[in-house]
Amino acid sequence: MSNKPKVWFITGASRGIGLEIVKAVLKTGDIVVATVRGSAENLLKILGNPDNLSVIVLDITNEQQATEATKQAIKRFGRIDVLVNNAGYGLLGAVEETSADEVRKNFETNVFGLLNVTRSILPYMRKAGSGHIINISSVGGLSGYIGWGVYGATKFAVEGLTESLALELAPLGINATVVAPGFFRTDFLDNSSLFETQTIISDYAKTVGEMRSFAKDANKKQPGDPVKLAKAIVLLANTNKPPIHLPLGKDALQKYREKTNVFENEIKIWEDVITSTDHDDVI
């Protein structure tokens, strides 16, 4: 653990996981630049406006705003050591039920917005020769779920982007980690963070329809503790050799292991076909 205060840039800080991460970081004495889409005053009232907190209003889907927010942070603190790309929202519905506009908006925030912020901050990390990008994915980015196809696709994208970032940035002294939380007891399943498709097709009643009911019943009953998640993020940012992937929660770990077991079994069954597609001169 370094005694030098880090400067964190955390998106989606007004509630849920983002807010808990901000609280945990502030307790360490590190500096936090917290971004919100709504009023900065609301977050300052919640946190009591400590000296090591700066709140910036930012719509991450606006690339110019992301650039300006980064410049504000650099002007005030001189550097950004840790970027936590947390801002995002859920979309529940069958793939067929999801309109092109609903898909586009979900990707605009969960993927393109993340990229806007990342591109705006990386030049300063490269100049410093250090930094850590922490992208918040989801258990839905590790494995597909009924009703979460499009949302999961955004998180699968975050997983892949982070893997490539980690490889590209390692020689420059910068780390990248993708965190995949399971179901945590936040407001993610509330109307404030979760949107449902406008179209509902009756043929999906026994699959996606049951998932909609499950989501309502599971709200505020999820197994994960967001306070403990936030502590894990602080630990992650202070680790000398951070992992590229970090699933959080027993449910996320179980889902990942289930997927890899199924994958391995399918490979065994189809191995002859898998290995039959190379040219004959390939050994």
C-alpha positions in Angstrom: 0.0 0.0 0.0 1.4 3.4 -1.0 1.4 6.3 1.5 0.9 8.8 -1.4 -2.7 9.7 -2.0 -4.1 8.5 -5.3 -6.4 10.5 -7.5 -9.4 8.5 -8.5 -11.8 9.3 -11.4 -15.1 7.5 -10.8 -18.1 7.6 -13.1 -21.7 6.9 -12.2 -21.0 8.0 -8.6 -24.4 9.1 -7.5 -25.7 5.8 -6.3 -25.3 2.1 -6.1 -21.9 0.5 -6.5 -20.4 3.8 -7.7 -21.4 5.7 -4.5 -20.1 2.9 -2.3 -16.7 3.0 -4.1 -16.5 6.7 -3.6 -17.3 6.4 0.1 -14.6 3.6 0.5 -12.0 5.6 -1.3 -12.6 8.8 0.6 -12.1 6.9 3.9 -8.6 6.0 2.8 -7.7 9.7 2.3 -7.3 9.4 -1.4 -8.7 12.1 -3.7 -11.9 11.3 -5.6 -13.2 13.0 -8.7 -16.8 11.7 -8.8 -18.9 12.2 -11.9 -22.7 12.3 -12.0 -25.3 13.0 -14.7 -27.6 14.9 -12.4 -27.0 17.5 -9.7 -23.6 17.7 -8.1 -25.2 19.1 -5.0 -27.1 15.9 -4.3 -23.9 13.9 -4.0 -22.2 16.6 -1.9 -25.1 16.5 0.5 -24.9 12.7 0.8 -21.1 12.8 1.4 -20.8 16.0 3.4 -18.5 17.8 0.9 -15.1 16.5 2.2 -11.9 18.2 1.1 -10.7 15.2 -0.9 -13.9 15.1 -3.1 -14.6 16.9 -6.3 -17.9 16.3 -8.1 -18.2 17.0 -11.8 -21.4 16.7 -13.8 -20.8 14.5 -16.8 -22.8 12.7 -19.4 -20.3 10.0 -20.5 -22.0 9.6 -23.9 -20.8 13.1 -24.8 -17.2 12.9 -25.8 -16.6 16.6 -25.4 -17.9 16.6 -21.9 -15.6 13.6 -21.1 -12.6 15.6 -22.4 -13.6 18.7 -20.4 -14.2 16.7 -17.2 -10.8 15.1 -17.5 -9.1 18.5 -18.1 -10.8 19.9 -15.0 -9.5 17.0 -12.9 -6.0 17.3 -14.3 -6.0 21.1 -13.8 -7.0 20.7 -10.1 -5.0 17.6 -9.1 -2.3 17.2 -11.7 -2.9 13.6 -12.5 -5.4 10.7 -12.5 -4.1 7.5 -11.0 -7.2 5.3 -11.1 -10.1 5.4 -13.5 -13.2 3.5 -12.5 -15.6 3.2 -15.4 -18.8 2.4 -13.4 -21.5 4.3 -15.2 -24.1 2.2 -16.9 -27.6 0.8 -16.8 -29.5 -2.4 -17.3 -31.9 -3.4 -20.1 -34.2 -6.3 -19.6 -36.0 -8.0 -22.5 -35.6 -10.7 -25.1 -33.2 -10.0 -27.9 -36.1 -10.0 -30.4 -38.1 -7.6 -28.2 -35.4 -5.0 -28.1 -35.7 -2.2 -30.6 -32.7 -0.8 -32.5 -33.0 2.4 -30.5 -33.0 0.6 -27.2 -29.9 -1.4 -28.2 -28.2 1.7 -29.5 -28.8 3.7 -26.2 -27.6 0.8 -24.1 -24.4 0.5 -26.1 -24.0 4.3 -26.1 -23.7 4.4 -22.3 -22.3 1.0 -21.3 -19.6 0.8 -24.1 -19.2 4.0 -26.1 -19.4 6.1 -23.0 -16.8 4.0 -21.3 -14.6 4.4 -24.3 -15.1 8.2 -24.3 -13.8 8.5 -20.7 -11.0 6.0 -21.2 -9.7 7.8 -24.3 -9.8 11.2 -22.5 -7.8 10.0 -19.6 -5.2 7.6 -21.2 -3.0 10.4 -22.6 -2.3 11.6 -19.1 -1.7 8.1 -17.7 0.7 7.5 -20.6 2.6 10.7 -19.9 2.9 9.7 -16.3 3.9 6.1 -17.2 1.4 4.7 -14.6 -2.2 4.3 -13.8 -4.9 1.7 -13.4 -8.1 1.4 -15.4 -10.9 -0.5 -13.6 -13.9 -1.3 -15.8 -17.1 -2.5 -14.1 -18.6 -5.3 -16.1 -21.2 -7.8 -14.8 -21.8 -11.5 -14.3 -23.8 -11.0 -17.5 -20.5 -10.3 -19.2 -19.2 -13.7 -18.2 -22.2 -15.8 -19.3 -25.5 -15.3 -21.1 -28.8 -15.0 -19.2 -32.3 -15.1 -20.5 -33.7 -11.6 -20.9 -30.3 -9.9 -20.6 -29.0 -10.5 -24.1 -28.4 -7.0 -25.2 -27.2 -5.7 -21.8 -25.0 -8.8 -21.5 -23.6 -8.0 -25.0 -22.5 -4.5 -23.7 -20.7 -6.2 -20.8 -19.1 -8.9 -23.0 -17.8 -5.9 -25.0 -16.3 -4.4 -21.8 -14.6 -7.7 -21.0 -13.0 -7.9 -24.4 -12.0 -4.3 -24.5 -10.3 -4.6 -21.1 -8.4 -7.7 -22.1 -7.0 -5.8 -25.1 -6.3 -2.7 -23.1 -4.4 -4.8 -20.5 -2.1 -6.1 -23.2 -1.6 -2.8 -24.9 -1.0 -0.8 -21.8 1.2 -3.2 -19.8 4.5 -2.1 -21.6 3.5 1.6 -20.7 3.2 0.9 -17.0 -0.6 1.0 -16.9 -2.8 -1.7 -15.6 -6.3 -2.6 -16.7 -8.8 -4.8 -14.8 -12.4 -5.8 -15.6 -14.5 -6.4 -12.6 -17.6 -8.7 -13.0 -19.9 -8.3 -10.0 -22.7 -10.8 -9.4 -26.0 -9.7 -8.0 -25.3 -7.0 -5.4 -27.9 -5.4 -3.2 -28.1 -2.0 -4.8 -30.8 -0.2 -6.7 -29.8 -1.9 -10.0 -33.1 -3.7 -10.3 -35.1 -0.5 -9.5 -36.6 1.6 -12.3 -33.8 4.1 -11.8 -31.2 1.7 -13.1 -33.1 -0.9 -15.0 -35.1 -0.4 -18.1 -37.4 -2.9 -19.7 -38.1 -3.2 -23.5 -41.2 -1.4 -24.7 -42.2 -4.5 -26.7 -43.3 -7.7 -25.0 -43.9 -10.8 -27.1 -46.1 -13.4 -25.5 -44.1 -16.3 -26.9 -41.4 -15.4 -24.4 -43.7 -15.5 -21.3 -42.2 -18.6 -19.8 -38.6 -17.5 -20.3 -38.1 -13.7 -20.4 -41.5 -13.1 -18.6 -40.3 -15.3 -15.7 -37.0 -13.3 -15.6 -39.0 -10.1 -15.4 -40.8 -11.5 -12.4 -37.6 -12.8 -10.9 -36.0 -9.3 -11.2 -38.8 -7.7 -9.3 -38.8 -10.3 -6.6 -35.0 -10.3 -6.2 -34.8 -6.5 -5.8 -33.1 -5.6 -2.6 -32.6 -9.3 -1.8 -29.4 -9.8 -3.8 -26.6 -11.7 -2.0 -23.8 -9.3 -2.7 -22.8 -6.6 -0.2 -21.9 -3.4 -2.1 -19.9 -2.1 0.8 -17.6 -5.1 0.7 -17.4 -4.8 -3.1 -16.1 -1.3 -2.7 -13.4 -2.4 -0.2 -12.4 -5.0 -2.8 -12.0 -2.3 -5.4 -9.8 -0.2 -3.0 -7.6 -3.3 -2.4 -7.5 -4.0 -6.2 -6.2 -0.4 -6.9 -3.5 -0.8 -4.3 -2.2 -4.2 -5.6 1.2 -4.2 -7.3 0.2 -7.0 -9.8 -3.6 -6.7 -10.3 -5.5 -9.3 -12.3 -7.0 -8.6 -15.7 -10.3 -10.4 -14.6 -11.9 -10.1 -11.2 -15.3 -11.7 -10.7 -16.9 -10.6 -7.4 -19.4 -12.6 -5.5 -19.9 -16.3 -5.0 -22.7 -16.3 -7.6 -20.4 -14.7 -10.2 -17.7 -17.3 -9.5 -20.2 -20.2 -9.7 -21.6 -18.9 -13.0 -18.1 -18.6 -14.5 -17.2 -22.1 -13.5 -20.5 -23.5 -14.8 -19.8 -21.9 -18.2 -16.3 -23.2 -18.5 -17.4 -26.7 -17.5 -20.1 -26.7 -20.2 -17.6 -25.2 -22.7 -15.0 -27.9 -21.9 -17.6 -30.7 -22.3 -18.8 -29.4 -25.7 -15.2 -29.2 -26.9 -14.7 -32.9 -25.9 -17.7 -33.9 -27.9 -16.9 -31.8 -30.9 -13.1 -32.0 -30.8 -12.8 -34.0 -34.0 -14.8 -31.4 -35.9 -13.0 -28.5 -34.3 -9.6 -29.9 -35.3 -10.7 -31.0 -38.8 -10.9 -27.5 -40.3 -7.3 -26.7 -40.8 -5.4 -27.2 -44.1 -4.0 -30.7 -44.6 -0.4 -29.3 -44.5 -0.9 -27.9 -41.0 0.4 -30.2 -38.3 
